[in-house]
Structure formats: C-alpha cells, structure tokens
Amino acid sequence: MHTARVRGQEGHAAVSGGRTTGPPDTDTLCSRAVVPAPLPLLDVGVIDQLAEELGDRSAVARFLRSFVELLPGRVAAIGAFGEPGALVDQTESIAAAASMAGAHRLAQCVAEIVDAARAGRLPEATEVRALHREASATRAELGYYLEALEAAS
C-alpha cells in the first residue's frame, strides 16, 4: 500500500494510511445538526484502495487531477439550477466522484443537497456556501496529496 503524507492544518482533517491526521472541521459540514462521527476531509486509504483495485496509480492520479480541475465549475453550476429535478444528476455525479477520491465530507455535503433536491427543494444559500467551502478545502488537500505523490515518484 502506498501512503503519502498529507498536510494537516488546523481546521482540516486528512487521513494517511487509513488514519486521521488532524481534527475535523465540523463547522464546514453542510446542514446536519447532529453529526454521528466526524468525517475526514480526505481519506488517503480510499485512494490507495482504488489504486490497488485498478493496478495503476498513475490512472488514479489523472482521475484526481481531473476531479480537482473540474470541481469548481461543477459546484458553481449547482447554484444555477432552477428546478430540483435537474439538480439531482449533477449532484449525484459530484458525490460519486468525491467518494471515489476519498473526500468524505464533500460527498456528505453533496448528498444532503441531493436529498433536498429529491424532496423537491433547491439548496439554501447556506448549503451552497458550505458546499463551496468543502469543495475548496478538498481541492487544496487533494492538491497537497498529488504534490506529495509526485515527489515520492
């Protein structure tokens, strides 16, 4: 199993080799009033498992780079949807990619928006802001992970 050291900073939780390396920032979770357990910002164990299953770490790195590059536009588009039904496909796609990238908090945040859309409700401004914060933090952490991965190669 390959493990990269992921930068942990106050307010961000990262996971290296399947263990959390910093305190999770529960202020940036979406709308859940009660969070059963803190979620890590990035779980490198999920990325390692994906690389092991595919047998190609470079393919996983390409996926992560693409995810990081496309995420801002995909998140920005969420606020532009005028009806909940159209929002479901876009948000489900982001949630699936976030889960594959080990971005548990982002996946959770997006899943809440998916649930709201399925219930016929567009996301509130606070949910969209929380999503933007989580996406930004996830992009930064994945960027650090990719840098560490490239340095280790």
PyMOL commands that set and color helices and strands:
alter all, ss='L'
color gray80, all
select helices_A, chain A and resi 26-28+44-54+57-78+84-100+104-118+125-152
alter helices_A, ss='H'
color red, helices_A
select strands_A, chain A and resi 14-16+19-20+42-43
alter strands_A, ss='S'
color yellow, strands_A
deselect
rebuild
show_as cartoon
